[in-house]
Amino acid sequence: MTTLLLGDCLEKLKMLPDNSVDLVVTSPPYNKNYWTRNRSMGTWKRVIEYDSFHDCMEPEEYVKQQKDVLNELIRIIKPTGSIFYNHMDILHKNNTIHPSYVYDYNIKQVIVWDRGNTPSLTKEYFFKTTEWVFWIKKNWDASPYFNKSKAIHKKNIWRINKEKDQSHPAPFPEELVDNIIKSCCPENGTVLDCYNGSGTTGLVAIKNNMSYIGIDISHDYIEMTRERINI
C-alpha cells in the first residue's frame, strides 16, 4: 500500500496514529540557505532551490520546527521502530553549524555517509564529503528491529556516491535507502518519509515489498513520485 500526502509535513504527521510505522527514512531541508545567502562568488550564490519551500529560516525557528517533527515521528514509530534522519554540518565563517538538537533524542548510532565528492571548493576548510545519518529509537529502553545479515554496508561508514541526474536538488541515492530498509524494517513493514522529495524512499520501499507513506509540501514532487513508482 502506498499513500502520498500533499501538505505541510508536521500537520500531516499529526494525522497518523501512534505506534503505526516501522521505519522512517528522511532528510529535511538543511536550512543551508540561511547561512549561504550572503556568501556569493561573483554574481553566483550557492543556494539550494526547492520547488515550494523557502529554505532560509531563522536558526531558532528551524530547530523548533525540526524538534516538533522529530517528536511526531517518535510518537508514530512502533516500540521496535527506527528513525534514520539524514543531516549535515554547515560550514560558515570558519565555524561548523552542527545539528546538535538531535542529541535531545535517543540515538542508537551515528552513521557517516561518505558521498565521495563535494560541490564546495572553498580554500578555508578540508573538503567536506560526508553527511550524518542519525539512527534514532523511540525511547531509552527500546530495541529497534535490526537484521545486520541483510545489510549491504555493515560498517558505520557508508561510501555511497551522491545521486545524479535528478530534477530534485537533494535526492537520496537508492543504495543508501536500500541498506536501511533491508536491515531495519521487518517483512511487509511500513516505511515513512515526511520529506518525500523525488520519492526515492518510496521507490525503494516498494521494491522491498513494504508499504509506504510519503509527505511533501510540493505538488510537483508528489507528481514526480507518482511517475517514478507508477501509481
C-alpha positions in Angstrom: 0.0 0.0 0.0 1.3 3.4 -1.0 0.0 6.7 0.4 1.2 10.1 -0.8 0.1 13.1 1.3 0.4 16.7 -0.1 0.9 19.4 2.5 2.9 20.6 5.5 4.7 17.6 7.0 4.1 18.5 10.6 0.3 18.9 10.0 0.1 15.6 8.1 2.2 13.7 10.7 -0.4 14.7 13.4 -3.0 12.8 11.4 -1.1 9.5 11.7 -1.8 7.1 14.6 0.6 6.3 17.4 2.9 3.3 17.0 1.9 2.7 13.4 5.2 2.9 11.4 8.1 0.5 11.4 10.7 2.8 9.8 11.3 6.4 9.0 14.0 7.3 6.4 14.0 11.1 5.8 16.2 14.1 5.2 14.8 17.6 5.9 16.0 20.8 4.1 19.2 21.7 5.9 18.4 25.4 6.3 21.6 25.9 4.4 20.4 28.9 2.6 20.2 30.9 5.8 24.0 30.5 6.2 24.9 30.9 2.5 22.5 33.6 1.4 25.1 36.4 1.8 28.0 34.4 0.6 28.5 34.9 -3.1 31.1 34.1 -5.7 30.9 36.9 -8.3 27.2 37.1 -9.2 26.5 33.4 -8.3 25.1 32.5 -4.9 25.4 28.9 -3.5 21.8 28.2 -2.6 19.5 25.2 -2.9 16.4 25.8 -4.8 13.4 23.7 -3.7 10.0 23.9 -5.6 7.7 25.1 -2.8 9.8 25.7 0.3 12.0 28.6 1.2 15.0 27.0 3.0 16.1 30.1 4.9 14.6 30.1 8.4 15.9 31.8 11.5 18.1 29.2 13.3 15.9 29.1 16.4 12.8 28.7 14.3 14.3 25.9 12.3 15.4 24.0 15.4 12.0 24.2 16.9 10.4 23.1 13.7 12.7 20.1 13.4 12.2 19.1 17.0 8.4 19.3 16.5 8.8 17.0 13.5 11.0 14.5 15.4 8.6 14.5 18.3 5.8 13.4 16.0 8.0 10.8 14.4 8.8 9.4 17.8 5.1 9.1 18.6 4.3 7.5 15.3 7.0 4.7 15.2 6.4 1.4 16.9 8.5 0.4 20.0 10.6 -1.7 17.6 10.8 1.1 15.0 13.6 3.3 13.9 14.1 6.8 12.5 17.0 7.4 10.1 17.4 11.2 10.0 19.9 12.5 7.5 21.5 15.9 8.0 24.8 17.7 7.5 27.2 20.2 9.1 27.1 23.7 7.6 30.4 25.4 7.3 30.1 29.2 7.9 32.7 31.9 8.5 35.3 29.5 9.9 32.7 27.7 12.1 30.7 24.5 11.9 27.0 24.6 12.4 26.1 21.0 13.6 22.5 19.7 14.0 23.1 19.3 17.8 19.4 19.2 18.6 19.3 15.6 17.6 21.1 14.7 20.8 17.9 15.5 22.7 16.6 12.1 21.4 17.7 8.5 22.0 20.3 7.9 19.4 21.2 4.3 18.8 24.1 5.1 16.4 25.5 7.8 14.1 26.3 6.7 10.6 28.7 8.6 8.4 27.6 8.9 4.8 30.7 9.4 2.6 29.5 10.9 -0.6 32.9 10.8 -2.2 32.9 14.3 -3.5 31.7 17.8 -2.8 30.4 20.8 -4.8 32.2 23.1 -2.3 35.8 24.0 -3.4 36.4 26.6 -0.6 40.0 27.1 0.5 39.0 27.7 4.1 38.3 24.0 5.0 39.3 20.4 4.2 36.9 19.2 1.5 33.7 18.1 3.2 32.4 14.9 1.6 30.4 13.5 4.5 26.9 13.8 5.9 25.3 12.3 9.0 22.6 9.7 9.3 21.3 9.7 12.9 19.7 6.4 13.9 17.1 7.4 16.5 14.9 5.0 18.5 11.6 5.5 20.3 12.9 5.6 23.9 15.9 4.7 26.0 14.9 1.1 26.6 13.7 0.4 23.0 15.3 -2.3 20.9 14.7 -1.5 17.3 14.3 -4.2 14.7 17.7 -4.9 13.1 19.0 -7.7 10.9 22.6 -6.9 10.0 22.9 -10.0 7.8 20.7 -8.3 5.2 22.7 -5.1 5.2 24.7 -4.1 2.1 27.0 -1.9 4.2 27.8 -3.4 7.6 30.2 -0.8 9.0 29.2 2.6 10.3 30.8 4.5 7.4 28.9 4.1 4.1 30.7 5.0 0.9 27.9 5.8 -1.5 28.1 8.3 -4.3 25.5 11.1 -4.4 22.6 10.6 -6.7 22.9 12.3 -10.1 20.6 13.3 -13.0 17.6 14.2 -10.9 15.4 17.2 -11.1 15.2 17.4 -7.3 18.1 19.4 -5.7 18.9 16.9 -2.9 17.9 13.3 -3.8 18.8 10.2 -1.7 20.9 7.6 -3.5 18.8 4.4 -3.8 21.6 2.3 -2.3 21.6 4.3 1.0 17.8 3.8 1.5 18.1 0.2 0.4 20.7 -0.5 3.1 18.5 0.9 5.8 15.2 -0.8 4.7 16.8 -4.2 4.2 18.4 -4.2 7.6 16.0 -2.2 9.8 12.4 -2.9 8.5 10.6 -6.2 9.2 9.0 -8.1 6.4 5.9 -6.3 5.0 6.6 -3.3 7.2 5.6 0.3 6.8 8.1 2.9 5.8 7.6 6.7 6.1 9.4 9.7 4.6 8.0 13.0 5.8 10.2 14.9 3.3 9.3 12.8 0.3 11.1 14.9 -2.3 11.5 12.9 -5.5 10.3 9.7 -3.9 13.4 7.6 -3.7 12.5 6.2 -0.2 9.1 5.2 -1.6 10.6 3.6 -4.7 13.0 1.5 -2.7 10.3 0.6 -0.1 8.1 -0.7 -2.8 11.0 -2.7 -4.4 11.4 -4.3 -1.0 7.6 -5.1 -0.7 7.0 -2.6 2.0 4.0 -0.2 2.5 5.0 3.4 2.0 3.8 6.8 3.3 5.3 9.9 1.7 4.6 13.5 2.7 5.6 16.6 0.7 4.6 20.2 0.5 5.3 20.3 -3.2 2.6 19.2 -5.7 5.3 18.8 -8.4 7.4 16.5 -6.2 4.3 14.4 -5.3 3.6 14.0 -9.0 7.2 13.2 -9.7 6.9 10.4 -7.1 3.7 9.1 -8.7 5.5 8.8 -12.0 8.6 7.1 -10.5 6.6 4.5 -8.6 3.9 4.0 -11.2 0.7 4.9 -9.2 
